Amino acid sequence: MPVDGTDFLRLAEGIINDDNEISFRCSMSRAYYGAFHIARKLLDLDEYTSHEKVIAAVKSDNWTLGTKLEDLFKKRKHADYRLSWTNFDKPVAYYHIQECKDVIRKIKKLYTKID
């Protein structure tokens, strides 16, 4: 069965409870990907569309929301690639997940058309 953005977010919320740095980093990464995939799908962009193009598309419709998605993208990259940084703890990861959930809610509101 195919996965979607909500599956990434659900995984992020689960692995944060493993209470170790790699789990915190992974939860931040997965939460961002939840927001990214939901935005990409609602924008009706194909699955090969880059992060930068999805962010630019959101920015073109709502600058503040697109900038927030871009900030979450940067934080995801720090969690995945800045291994020397040690400030990835549970409160940081939890806050990041909440930010992703807020962005998802706003993206859904912006792009879901109710007839």
N, C-alpha and C positions, 0 to 999 in steps of 0.2 A: 504494500500500500504506500502511495507517495506521502512524503512528509510536507509540511508547510511551515510558515513562520511561527505559528503558535506552538508547534512541536519543539522548535529551538528554544523558545521562551520557557516552556514547561521543563525542559532539560536543565536550563540555567537555574531555575528555581529549585530543582532537586539536588544538583551537584554542589550547590553552595553549602549544603549541610554536611558535606564531608569534612569540613573544618580543617583544610590545609591550603597552603598557598596555591598549589596547582589547581585545586578545585575552584578557588576564588577567581583565578585568572580565566579558567575555562568557562565559568559561569558568566563572566563579563563578555567574553567572546561570543558565546552562544546567544546571550540576550541581544547583543547588537545584531547578530545575524537574523534573529527573529524580526526585529524592526526593519532591517534591510529587505528581507524577502517579502514581508507584508507590503512595504512601500512599492517594491518592484512589481509585485502582482497587481496592486491597485492602480498603478500607473500603466498597466498593460504593456510592460516592457519584457522582452524575452530574457531567458535565464542566463544569457551570456552578457547582459548589460553590466558594465563596470559600476563599482561603488560610486565613482566620481560622477558618472552620468545619472545615476539614480538620485544622488544628492543634488545635482544641478537641476534636475527636473522638479524636485520638491521645492528647491529655492525659488524657481521661476514662478511657482504658485503661492508660496508662503516663505518669504526670506527667513523669518525667525525659526520656523519649523525645520527648514532645510539646513540652517546653520546648526541647530541642535543635533540633527542626524549626523552632520559632519563631525561635530564634537564627539559624539558617541563612537563614530568610526575611528577617530584618532585614539580614543581611550582603548578601543578594542585592539588596535595595533600595538599600543604600549603593553597591554596585558599579554599579547602573543609574542612580542619581539624584544621587549626591554627586560631581559631576564635578570639584569643586575639590579633593577629597581626592586626594592623590598617592601614598598608601601601598599601591597595588595593584601588587605585583610578582609574579614567578613563584612564590617560596616561599609567599606569602600565598594565591595562587590554588590552588597545589598542595595546601596544607593544607586549604583549603575543600573541594576535590574529595574528599579523603580523608575528611573529616568527613561529607560527603554520602553517600559509599559506606558508611560505618559506620552511618549512620542508615537507609539502604536495607536493609542486612543485618538490622538489628534490627527494622525494620518488617515485613520479610518473615517473620522468625521469629515475631513477635507475631501476625500475621494469616493466616499460611498454615497451614491445617488439614491435618494428615496423618492419613488414616484407617487 
